[in-house]
Amino acid sequence: MTTTPFAIDWHTLIDPKLDDFIATGTMVLDDVFHATDLTALQAESGFIDYRQAHLTHGERESAIRGDSIRWIDESCPVGSAYLGAIDELGRYFNATLYTGIRSSEAHYACYPSGFGYKWHSDNPKGRDERVISAVFYLNDNWTADNGGAITVVDKTGETTGLLPQLNRLVVFDSNLLHQVEITHRRRFSIATWLRCDERLI
């Protein structure tokens, strides 16, 4: 029996956690994709060309964030299939929470050892197009000693650190403050946003 690539039953994954997500604005989903899809994402993330992220407010970007990125577009077929699953996630949130999500975007990110990303919100001041953020992780055998956790301050003010473990999707309100702690080995992820502007999903 064959499985449709990146076919996810978001209701099964999220329904038991939805009330907590409403209360805190954060949610962790593990074992999200089938092994073949996961392997394909890891392979694509390993051979694409990355570019250092843009400067912010005139500072050297490495003083704020140390990752290199590659936006997912039609030249990234596996990443595009991943975005198709994310669009389904947007439809789920529209149906359950009336979020008004209309589009999605994502980029691969690679942090070299010794770098992280300081505290920030995914909506710059005065902007609100990003509704829900999600970060998917592609790292085999990650341990606490490797660092690189994502730390999120939730709606209740509680701070939680989460390791970037393989096949984990961390979902949170785009207005929440979060950071990437210094990583001690190379760290791969897909930064993802569900937006309330542009095309309808």
N, C-alpha and C positions, 0 to 999 in steps of 0.2 A: 504494500500500500504506500503510495507516494504522498508526501505532505507539501502543500502549497508553500513556497518560500515566504518566510516572514509572516505567516498566518498566526495571529495571536488572538486568543479569547480574552479580551481585556476585562469582560465582566467577571470571569472566573478569577483572574488575578487581583482585581481591584475591589470588587463588591465587599469582601470581608473587611477591607481597610478604609472604606470610603468615609465612614463617620470620623475616624481619627484624622483623615486628611482634611476634612472640613474644619475640625477643631484646631489642628496644628499647622496646616498648610504644607506638611511634608509627608512623604511616603517612600518606603523602600520596597522594590520588587526584585526578587531573586529568581534565577533560573528562567529568564524571560524568553529567550529564543532557543530553537532547536540547534543541536550541535553543528549541523551542516551550515546553517545561516551564520552562526557564531564564528565558525572557522573562516567563512568567506569574508566576513567583516574584518577579522584579524589580518587576513592576507591582504585585503585592499589597503588597510591602514598602514601596512608595512612597506608598500612599494610606491605610494603616491608621493608627490613633491609637496613638502611643507614650506610655509613662509612664516617668518616671525610676525607676530601680531602687531597691529599699528601702535604708534605712540599715543599716549594719553596725556592731555594737558601739558604737553611739552616736555614731560619727563621721559627718561629712558624707560622703555617698556619693561625691561628686565627688573627695574626697581619696583614694579607693580605686579607684573605677571611674567612668567618665564617660558610660556608655551609657544610652540610653533603650530600653525593651523592650516587646514585646507578645507574651504567651504565645499559642501557636497552639492554637485550639480550633475548634469547629464553625462559628464565625463567620468563619473563615479557610479557605475551601474549597481554595485552592491549597496552603497550608501543610499542611492535613490530608492532601492527596494526597502531599505530600513525606513526611509521617510514615508513610504507608503503605509507601513505599519503605524508610524507616528500619526499620520493623518487619521487613521482609524481610532487612535487614542483620543485625538481631538474630538471626533464625533461622539465618542463615549462621554467625554466631559460635557459636551454640549447637551447631550440627552439627559444626563444625570444632574448636572449642576448649572445648566444654562449659562455657560461661560462666554458664548459669543465668539468662539475661536473660528478663524477663517483661513488660516494658513500655517505652515510650519517652515522651519529652517534649521540647518544643523551644520556643524563642521567637525571634522576630525581634529583632535588635539594631541600633541606629543610634548610632554614635559621632560626635559633632561634631568638627570640627578642634580640636586642642589637648588632647584627652583620650585616655586609655587605661585599662588595668585592671592594677593592681599584682599582684605574684606571689601566687598562691593555688592551692589544690587544689579540685577540684569536689566533693569529699567533706569537709564540715566535720569537725573533730576528733570522733572517736567515732562517725562515720557511715560506712556503706559501701554504701548503696543504689545509687549510681551506679557502674556497672561500666566502661562505655566512653563517652567523650566524643567528639563530632564537631562540627566547625564548618564550615559551608558558606558560601561567599563569593559575593557578588552584585555585585561592583565592576568596572565596565568600565575597561580601560586603566590598571590600577594599576601604578605603578613604585616602585622603592626610595626615590625622593625623596619619595613620599607618606607614608612611615613606616607605622605601623599594623600592623607584623608581629606574628604570634603567635610567642612564644618558648617552647619547651618543654624541660625538663630530662628526658631519657629515662632508662630503667632503668640504663643504663651510666654515667650522670652527664654525658653529653655534652649541651651546650646548642645547640639549633638554632633559627634564626629563619626563618619562612616568611611570604611576602607573601600578603595576602588577595586573591588573584587570582580573577577570574571563573571560576565553575564548578569550583572546587577544594574538596575535602572533606579536612580535616585530622582524622585519627582518632587517639585516644590513650587510654591507661589513665587513668581518672578520678582516680586517686590521684597522678598526676604534677603537679609544680609547673609552672605556666605563667603567662605574662603577655601582655597586649596593649600593645605599645609605643605611645607617643604618635602619633596620626595627624595628618597635615597636610591632610587633606581629609575630607569626610564619608564614613563607612565603614559599609557594610551587610553583615550576616551573619545566619546562623541558628545559634544555639547549641543543641546537641542532646545528649541523654543517653539511653543504654540502661541500664535499671535492672533490679534483681533482685527488685523488690517489685511489688505491685498485680497488675493483670490479666495473664493469659497472652497473649502475642502469637501 
